[in-house]
């Protein structure tokens, strides 16, 4: 009769496996932040300090790695997100919302650009994009509930201007600074909420 492995040994293996998995996800996100928008499995493994075989033993394919990275981006976004009180005056809510969106959009910028390259071919990335849109939409619906008052057209417009493509247009296509882009967002949100 063989002795079963001690719980401590199993826990050690599990912890080591989790560290390796996290290192791979961190490596992919780091490469993206450094401008490598299409990091290969080989470059990710080298950045993580693991073998290519180790990478594939933790992730069945790139879709599985996208799923883990997408989850990590959401966790980082959630950790950086601060609840804005919906009972504040409208101008204060708009300013606080736009300041937070500017900060979060700058934070996710590199991963949003990298995701856009592969999103048409990745169900996982498409799912995470929809999740991001739904979260922003829910936040807007709560924060500006009295002004939106069930107007889906207004909520759709507010959601669209709050997302990465609009921010990217201001920051990259038009070469606007973060403060100028934030002011444009404030102006746009204010105008939309002021429209009867």
C-alpha positions in Angstrom: 0.0 0.0 0.0 1.5 3.3 -1.0 1.3 6.3 1.3 -0.6 9.2 0.1 1.3 12.4 -0.4 1.4 14.7 2.5 -1.0 17.8 2.4 2.0 20.1 2.8 3.7 18.6 -0.3 0.5 18.9 -2.4 0.0 22.5 -1.2 3.6 23.3 -2.1 3.1 21.9 -5.7 -0.2 23.9 -6.0 1.5 27.1 -4.7 4.4 26.6 -7.2 2.0 25.9 -10.0 0.0 29.1 -9.2 3.2 31.2 -9.0 4.2 29.9 -12.4 0.8 30.6 -13.9 0.8 34.1 -12.4 4.3 34.7 -13.7 3.2 33.8 -17.2 0.2 36.1 -17.1 2.3 38.9 -15.6 4.9 38.4 -18.3 2.4 38.7 -21.1 0.9 41.9 -19.6 4.4 43.3 -19.1 5.4 42.7 -22.7 2.2 44.4 -23.8 2.8 47.4 -21.5 6.3 47.6 -23.0 4.8 47.9 -26.5 4.9 44.3 -27.7 1.3 44.1 -28.7 1.5 40.6 -30.2 3.9 38.7 -27.8 4.6 35.2 -28.9 4.4 32.2 -26.5 8.2 32.0 -26.7 8.7 35.6 -25.7 6.2 35.3 -22.9 7.9 32.2 -21.6 11.3 33.9 -21.7 9.9 37.0 -19.9 8.3 34.8 -17.2 11.6 32.8 -16.8 9.9 29.5 -17.6 10.2 27.0 -20.4 7.8 27.0 -23.4 6.8 23.5 -22.2 5.8 25.0 -18.8 3.8 27.7 -20.4 1.8 25.1 -22.4 1.4 22.9 -19.4 -0.4 25.7 -17.6 -2.4 27.0 -20.6 -3.9 24.7 -23.2 -3.7 27.4 -25.9 -3.5 31.2 -26.4 -7.2 31.5 -25.8 -6.7 30.1 -22.3 -3.9 32.6 -21.7 -6.1 35.4 -23.0 -8.8 34.4 -20.6 -6.4 34.5 -17.6 -5.0 37.8 -18.8 -8.4 39.3 -19.3 -9.4 38.2 -15.8 -6.2 39.9 -14.4 -7.0 43.1 -16.3 -10.5 43.2 -14.7 -9.0 42.5 -11.3 -6.6 45.4 -11.7 -9.4 47.6 -13.0 -11.6 46.7 -10.0 -8.7 47.4 -7.6 -8.2 50.8 -9.1 -11.9 51.7 -9.3 -13.4 53.9 -6.6 -17.1 54.2 -6.1 -18.5 57.7 -6.8 -21.4 58.7 -4.6 -24.5 59.2 -6.8 -25.9 61.8 -4.4 -23.3 64.4 -5.3 -24.2 67.4 -7.5 -24.2 66.6 -11.2 -21.1 68.6 -12.0 -19.1 66.9 -9.3 -20.3 63.5 -10.4 -19.3 64.2 -14.0 -15.9 65.5 -13.0 -15.2 62.5 -10.7 -16.4 60.1 -13.3 -14.3 61.6 -16.1 -11.2 61.8 -13.9 -11.6 58.1 -13.0 -12.3 57.0 -16.6 -9.2 58.9 -17.8 -7.1 57.2 -15.2 -8.5 53.7 -16.0 -8.4 54.2 -19.8 -4.7 55.2 -19.5 -4.1 52.1 -17.4 -5.7 49.7 -19.8 -4.5 51.4 -23.0 -1.8 48.9 -23.9 -3.9 45.9 -23.2 -6.8 47.4 -25.1 -4.6 48.0 -28.2 -3.2 44.5 -28.0 -6.7 43.0 -27.6 -8.0 45.0 -30.6 -5.5 43.2 -32.9 -6.7 39.7 -32.0 -10.2 40.4 -30.9 -11.9 39.6 -34.3 -10.4 36.0 -34.0 -10.9 35.4 -30.3 -14.1 34.6 -28.6 -12.5 35.1 -25.2 -11.4 38.7 -26.1 -14.8 39.5 -27.6 -16.4 38.3 -24.3 -14.1 40.4 -22.2 -14.8 43.5 -24.3 -18.6 43.0 -23.8 -18.0 42.6 -20.1 -16.0 45.9 -20.0 -18.8 47.6 -21.9 -21.5 46.2 -19.6 -19.6 47.4 -16.5 -19.2 50.9 -17.8 -22.9 50.9 -18.8 -24.0 49.8 -15.4 -21.8 52.4 -13.7 -23.2 55.1 -15.8 -26.8 53.9 -15.3 -26.3 54.0 -11.5 -24.2 57.2 -11.2 -26.5 59.3 -13.5 -29.8 57.5 -12.9 -31.9 60.7 -12.4 -30.5 62.3 -15.6 -30.7 59.2 -17.7 -34.2 58.3 -16.4 -34.5 55.1 -18.5 -33.3 56.7 -21.7 -31.4 53.9 -23.4 -30.3 56.1 -26.3 -28.7 58.5 -23.9 -27.1 55.6 -21.9 -25.8 54.1 -25.2 -24.2 57.5 -26.2 -22.6 57.9 -22.7 -21.3 54.4 -22.8 -19.7 54.8 -26.3 -17.9 58.0 -25.4 -16.6 56.4 -22.2 -14.9 53.5 -23.9 -11.3 52.9 -25.2 -12.0 53.7 -29.0 -13.1 57.3 -28.2 -10.2 57.8 -25.7 -7.7 56.3 -28.3 -9.0 58.7 -30.9 -8.3 61.7 -28.7 -5.0 60.4 -27.3 -3.5 58.8 -30.4 -5.2 59.8 -33.6 -5.6 63.5 -32.5 -2.4 63.6 -30.3 -4.3 65.2 -27.3 -2.7 65.1 -23.9 -4.4 63.3 -21.0 -5.7 66.6 -19.5 -7.0 67.7 -22.8 -8.7 64.3 -23.5 -10.2 64.4 -20.0 -11.6 67.9 -20.7 -13.1 66.6 -23.9 -14.7 63.7 -22.0 -16.1 66.1 -19.4 -17.5 68.4 -22.2 -19.1 65.5 -24.0 -20.7 63.9 -21.0 -21.9 67.2 -19.8 -23.4 68.0 -23.1 -25.1 64.6 -23.4 -26.6 64.9 -19.9 -27.8 68.4 -20.5 -29.7 67.4 -23.7 -33.4 67.0 -23.0 
